[in-house]
Amino acid sequence: MRTRQILCPTDFSETASHALKYALEMANFYQVSLRLLHVVDQPLGNENYQILAIDPESLAQQMEDAAAEKMQELLCDLKSDLSIETAIRRGFPIEQILADAAEFDAGMIVMASHGRSGLSHFLHTNVAEVIANGATCPVLVVK
């Protein structure tokens, strides 16, 4: 952990911004680089329903472009001397976060939890929980 970068997945929410502060603090403490990751869900479309006015590939590209703009804004707001990398991946968030952590040999993952409880917790996949159980490195989940 002390020599490997910190991976900080973000969805640009307020909770993710809070987790980013922890990631920055830890990266500064250990003097390691920080990698910001945003995962764009692959949109699904079906020609039979004709719900999408554009094809899923074009929609995904638009989503990636919007995410890149948000990522650039986020970088501009950060005042840090650290080495910060950014990445945008397409696919299922859990798979892509774990793949990115493995591919870039992350020393730690710092991510937000949206704090669902009750029925909402059972109806939606808890990404942070699955990441914490599936990662090969330490995971800090921030509320």
KABEL-V214790 format. One line per field, one symbol per residue. ss: DSSP state (h for helix, s for strand, l for the rest). phi: phi as a letter, one per 20 degrees, with the letter a starting at -180 (. if undefined). Layout:
ss = ???
phi = ???
//
This chain:
ss = lllllssssllllhhhhhhhhhhhhhhhhhlllssssssslllllllllllllllhhhhhhhhhhhhhhhhhhhhhhllllllsssssssllhhhhhhhhhhhllllssssslllllhhhhhhlllhhhhhhhhlllsssssl
phi = .fcdfdecfcdmeffffffffffffffffelcecceccdefffdbcffeleeecfgffffffffffffffffffffffdbeffcdcbcddqegffffffffffdlfeaddbedemfbmffffedfegffffgfdfedfcddde
//
